[in-house]
Amino acid sequence: MSFTIAIIGRPNVGKSTLFNRLVGQKLALVDDEPGVTRDRREGQARLGDLEFTIIDTAGLDEGAKGSLAARMQEQTETAIGLADALMFVIDARVGLTPTDRAFADFARRANKPVVLIANKAEGKHGELGAMESYALGLGDPVQISAEHGEGMSELYDALSALMPAPAEDEDVEDDAPETDEDVSKRPIRVAIVGRPNAGKSTLINHLLGEERLLTSPEAGTTRDSIAVEINWQGRGFRVFDTAGLRRRSRIEEKLEKLSVADALRAVRFAEVVVMMMDAQNKFEEQDLRIADLIEREGRAIVLAVNKWDLVERKPNLIAGLRADADHWLPQVKGVPIVAVSGLMGEGIDRLMSAIEEAYATWNKRISTAALNRWFEQAVEANPPPAVSGRRLKLNYITQNKARPPSFVLFCSRADAVPQSYLRYLTNSLRETFDLPGTPVRITLREKANPFAHKRKRLS
């Protein structure tokens, strides 16, 4: 069983920087502005031969009951309850503050092993602040610089004393090759994206059955892309909550730029992307831009129209949504669209089924024989136009990869094939082989001319 350590402390002492250092990736957003981290984030950390689960938490700060600050502290308290040990971080350059002293008492009451970390301890000012931390009564401080990687050997020694010795059979590695069955059991990576305040975090909380992510009527509550594990009817999902995506012209603050970059990274690493729209303001310009981004990244896409409980029900409302989706998003014609209410739990089963179906379509492979039977019929029904008085010759087609379905079309003059004809072939592919909504890629490749060398000799 994995050993879990929670990083706690007041805002802006370098908790997220230490988290990133230990997991070996820049997963958590880092900025000079206090209070960047709001939700708790978990990662698999490694320090030397030590491996453990690390939890980054929001800075401990007091707030009125029900306020965002108070709910952030509740998330931190939950992380402390899940942890086997704590890292209490102070800023050695600032020295002890009354807030540090208050929350040192809080850490002691948790009745768990505590490692006192004096971060930013490089230089004389850092050494003086580290000396002050003895007054907290939490033992000897470990002086580090999370940003520059200093003091990691001392931190290793402190953690080694807390963590249980590995069992003898844990060193045995299974070198058996990975099978298709193993791949099918992997969690599907799903990113939830959309404009600010579309209800992304609320939906994920309902899937989890707990208030795992902070929600608020105020737009922009989510900053980091937080990954959570969900098991839905026996199928595993790794779901990423992301910051709301606004138009680039409206993004001015550095922190929001970092949040948007983190959200875009989540899209690139996802397999299925759920684009959430507000049912009362659907298919706005920014929605179309986000959908186009997902298609260009080649990810399977599912449209979720959220806050359906606020919409007046009329006949053919769902059919109208389907028609609107095909009209506004022709590049992913037939994209699954599901009406949901993250708050009330309406439509969740349909959404999860749509994600699984979109994932299966995204992974679909078609035999070359079946492709070329379709190809002959499609070209016969609608031959390619002549360009500059010369006929285009299309030879054959094959699928070179899935995820998304990608095809290579061999032809005589690749640069002369019109985009309109490629759209015709793409739409025909979707209809014939049941590829609704998923991005489809067709690459043109010219066949080598067997008579080219003879022409050179004659000239």
Disulfide bonds with the S-S distance in Angstrom:
none
